[in-house]
């Protein structure tokens, strides 16, 4: 018996030494002052601007929900703080970030040069570029390149109109003042396709039967999280969350 | 001998250490190679990405439109998860003209040396960086515009995901290594057990049996190797040993029978001689004849004594001897013996000090134990020359035995003789014509003590320094002895 006992102890020591030697050696990171400030406050103040379904809107129970809110939640829980949502005018969001009234802003803000000069943007988390919407009965067209010679419906004065003219004859581009008539035209085949930005297109497809989004956005209109300039550590944290696969889950949930 | 480290334990240790060494070094080499391969492939991927970005931006019509550039690089970042940051430097006339970065905190001065290098030579520079728990790779690559160097990119890649995959793979590799080393160790041990340990144990058991007297033990090992040969030799040896032992036993039996027969035949005619001679002595008036008869009587008595003791020893040696075991009080027995001997003791001016102050109960044959006392005290009387002589008798308990010592201040024994005193017919001094001694007393005592499961030995500090005889007998134990 003593033989087996010794054998076991040798095995156990061997195993333990492997486990300990391969065990992770974690070093305490020096906490960045921005993150420390948020942690000390115990809450992350996120500015947003409703309604913009499905990114942020007020649901039947008067709660602010949406893709961006979930993302904000994800960031807050990673930082181990509570989340405070501030609903404000879209035009005031960037200024509030600059002024430090809010920590960050997540409100379907398209990253552009002008805004980039005022705030620091996270890496893009969603492409709200143009998509093509078809009547469900059409299965012959799968990408905008195949739209040549088709009748395309767009909303008057949007970037969608410029995009549509790239793919078909300008005389075949029909403009609508609102999307409900555009959808009707699509359903009764007055037009072959609609070109619309992704979140709005998604909303249409959700609320109307018989139409579908074909393919991915074919232009880039990228949403980013607005952060105060100089707060690189916070940007890095948020970039990490964006790259961690959370976005895919949220896309599945909201689109 | 207590076994501290068995052969199998030592072999196990050797096997464990060897396989651990082999597997750790193999795992180490494997991991290192994988890491190198991974890093190589990753830097190739980074280069390919930089070239793809170059191609996409290079085809742009309005390269210097910052808004367009920003959208371009953001799109690139969005579609490539590993890309953390892209900066575009477009110098003109030696100074930075356009700088666009996905990180608007940057102003274009970072890595200016490397940017300059790339801008001058068109070569791709890779700067790996490792902080707390992330792996980064900065790639600085040239921007080509219609085949001409126009500026540089600075692309920051995160290698974390790939490193995570790598470490997951490494972990699997370690698990597999551990698993296989276990399998190897266990199979090796099983093999070792079958080929070495089991034969060794079989042989060991056989040796143990033989040493316990079971000479019919045979070993069967059918492995056709050295162990089988060893087993064969062992069996041959045992067979020889058995047959020789049988022969010796037979001879011993015959010897005992012969002695017994002879003793019996000698004793029968001696009885009338020793009984009739005193009568003859009384009838004879002539003093001279009386002396002669006396001499004959002494010698006849000596001869009778010798024959009686020889018979006794032969009887003790015979397998048919039976002892009447019972609860015996040593003190009682000793007092009885001393009473019987009191005349002899007084005559020789020998004082006996009996230190036994309580009864010791032994499980023994009453008459035989009395014979031991009788023999030993007689011996002491015989070999005490000083007057007054002294005999000290003591006893004490030792575990489940009682140790009795009989000490005298006699002539003692020299060390060379101590080993022989228990031999049959041995006398310490052959030259001494001693009618009282047969040389069998101690032999008989040893035979009796050993048949009782005890032990007897003699100690003496030297000539004329006295002798102590010790013997041990089993104490009476009601639990064990009554059940038997």
Boltz contact constraints between the chains, C-beta under 6 A:
constraints:
  - contact:
      token1: [A, 3]
      token2: [B, 6]
      max_distance: 6.0
  - contact:
      token1: [A, 3]
      token2: [B, 9]
      max_distance: 6.0
  - contact:
      token1: [A, 6]
      token2: [B, 9]
      max_distance: 6.0
  - contact:
      token1: [A, 7]
      token2: [B, 12]
      max_distance: 6.0
  - contact:
      token1: [A, 10]
      token2: [B, 16]
      max_distance: 6.0
  - contact:
      token1: [A, 29]
      token2: [B, 132]
      max_distance: 6.0
  - contact:
      token1: [A, 111]
      token2: [B, 74]
      max_distance: 6.0
  - contact:
      token1: [A, 113]
      token2: [B, 66]
      max_distance: 6.0
  - contact:
      token1: [A, 113]
      token2: [B, 67]
      max_distance: 6.0
  - contact:
      token1: [A, 113]
      token2: [B, 70]
      max_distance: 6.0
  - contact:
      token1: [A, 116]
      token2: [B, 104]
      max_distance: 6.0
  - contact:
      token1: [A, 120]
      token2: [B, 104]
      max_distance: 6.0
  - contact:
      token1: [A, 120]
      token2: [B, 105]
      max_distance: 6.0
  - contact:
      token1: [A, 123]
      token2: [B, 77]
      max_distance: 6.0
  - contact:
      token1: [A, 124]
      token2: [B, 74]
      max_distance: 6.0
  - contact:
      token1: [A, 124]
      token2: [B, 78]
      max_distance: 6.0
  - contact:
      token1: [A, 127]
      token2: [B, 78]
      max_distance: 6.0
  - contact:
      token1: [A, 220]
      token2: [B, 71]
      max_distance: 6.0
  - contact:
      token1: [A, 220]
      token2: [B, 75]
      max_distance: 6.0
  - contact:
      token1: [A, 222]
      token2: [B, 74]
      max_distance: 6.0
  - contact:
      token1: [A, 222]
      token2: [B, 78]
      max_distance: 6.0
  - contact:
      token1: [A, 232]
      token2: [B, 105]
      max_distance: 6.0
  - contact:
      token1: [A, 243]
      token2: [B, 81]
      max_distance: 6.0
